[in-house]
Amino acid sequence: MNEKLKLLEVFDNSYPDRDYTVIHEAPEFTSVCPKTGQPDFATITIEYIPDKLCIELKSLKFYLNSYRNDGIYFENVTNKILDDLVEICKPRYMLVTADFNVRGGIASTVEAEYFKENK
């Protein structure tokens, strides 16, 4: 298990037989551009339909804050967050949207999506 994943906690979903959507928004996400070393700021929105587990918010806050000093590209951090959250809570559906502040005159939004396979 990677170090960041250890920060995340979950709790039992009290309504596992119902599809409902949970949306968490973290408007103060920060990471570092690996090319320039300059800080990148974003709003991270996590939208998911839980299955048996839900994401505990305090641990999510600490998890997202752990990227503060990491040199990582927009695309990579968005997909990494999705991968880690899917691994820890195994949702029916999840969408992670990273809306990064304008840098160099360009606004960037990255979306990564997961659908649980029905087996």
C-alpha positions in Angstrom: 0.0 0.0 0.0 1.4 3.4 -0.9 2.0 6.0 1.8 -0.7 8.4 0.6 -3.3 5.6 0.6 -2.6 4.9 4.2 -4.0 8.4 5.0 -7.4 7.6 3.7 -10.2 6.1 5.9 -13.6 4.8 5.1 -16.8 4.0 7.0 -19.7 1.7 6.3 -22.4 3.0 4.0 -25.7 2.8 5.9 -27.7 2.7 2.6 -25.8 0.3 0.3 -29.0 -0.8 -1.5 -29.7 2.8 -2.8 -27.8 4.7 -5.5 -27.1 8.2 -4.2 -24.5 10.7 -5.1 -21.9 12.2 -2.7 -20.0 15.3 -3.8 -17.0 16.7 -2.0 -15.3 19.9 -3.1 -11.8 20.9 -1.9 -11.1 24.4 -3.1 -7.6 24.7 -1.6 -5.7 21.9 -3.3 -2.0 22.6 -3.9 0.7 20.7 -5.7 3.9 21.8 -7.5 4.7 21.9 -11.2 7.5 19.4 -11.7 9.0 21.5 -14.5 9.1 24.9 -12.9 8.8 24.1 -9.2 6.1 26.7 -9.0 2.9 26.0 -6.9 -0.3 24.9 -8.7 -3.7 25.6 -7.2 -6.9 23.8 -7.9 -10.4 23.0 -6.8 -10.7 19.2 -6.6 -14.3 17.9 -6.9 -15.0 14.2 -6.0 -18.3 12.9 -7.1 -19.2 9.3 -6.3 -21.9 6.7 -5.8 -20.9 4.6 -2.9 -21.2 0.9 -2.7 -20.4 -0.6 0.8 -18.0 2.2 1.9 -17.9 6.0 2.1 -14.8 8.2 2.3 -14.2 9.8 5.7 -13.7 13.6 5.3 -10.9 14.4 7.7 -8.8 11.7 6.2 -9.6 13.0 2.7 -8.5 16.4 3.8 -5.1 15.1 5.0 -4.8 12.9 1.9 -5.3 15.9 -0.5 -3.0 18.1 1.6 -0.2 15.5 1.3 0.3 16.6 -2.4 1.3 20.1 -1.2 5.0 19.6 -1.9 4.8 17.0 -4.6 6.0 17.7 -8.1 3.3 16.2 -10.3 1.6 17.1 -13.5 -2.2 18.0 -13.6 -3.1 14.9 -15.5 -1.1 12.6 -13.2 -2.4 14.0 -9.9 -6.0 13.8 -11.1 -5.7 10.1 -12.1 -3.7 9.2 -9.0 -6.4 10.7 -6.7 -9.0 8.7 -8.6 -7.0 5.4 -8.4 -6.4 5.8 -4.7 -10.0 6.7 -3.8 -11.4 3.8 -5.9 -8.9 1.4 -4.3 -9.9 2.5 -0.7 -13.7 2.8 -1.1 -14.6 0.7 -4.2 -17.5 2.9 -5.3 -20.1 2.1 -8.0 -19.1 5.3 -9.8 -16.6 8.1 -9.3 -15.6 11.3 -11.1 -12.6 13.4 -10.0 -12.5 16.9 -11.5 -9.4 19.0 -11.0 -10.0 22.6 -12.0 -6.6 24.3 -11.9 -6.1 28.0 -11.7 -4.9 29.8 -14.7 -1.1 29.5 -15.3 0.7 31.0 -18.3 -2.7 32.3 -19.6 -4.1 28.8 -19.8 -6.9 27.3 -17.6 -6.8 23.6 -17.2 -9.5 21.2 -16.1 -8.8 17.4 -15.9 -11.5 14.8 -15.4 -10.9 11.2 -14.5 -13.8 8.8 -14.3 -14.4 5.2 -13.0 -17.3 2.9 -13.5 -17.6 -0.3 -11.5 -17.8 -3.4 -13.7 -20.8 -5.6 -13.2 -19.7 -9.2 -12.8 
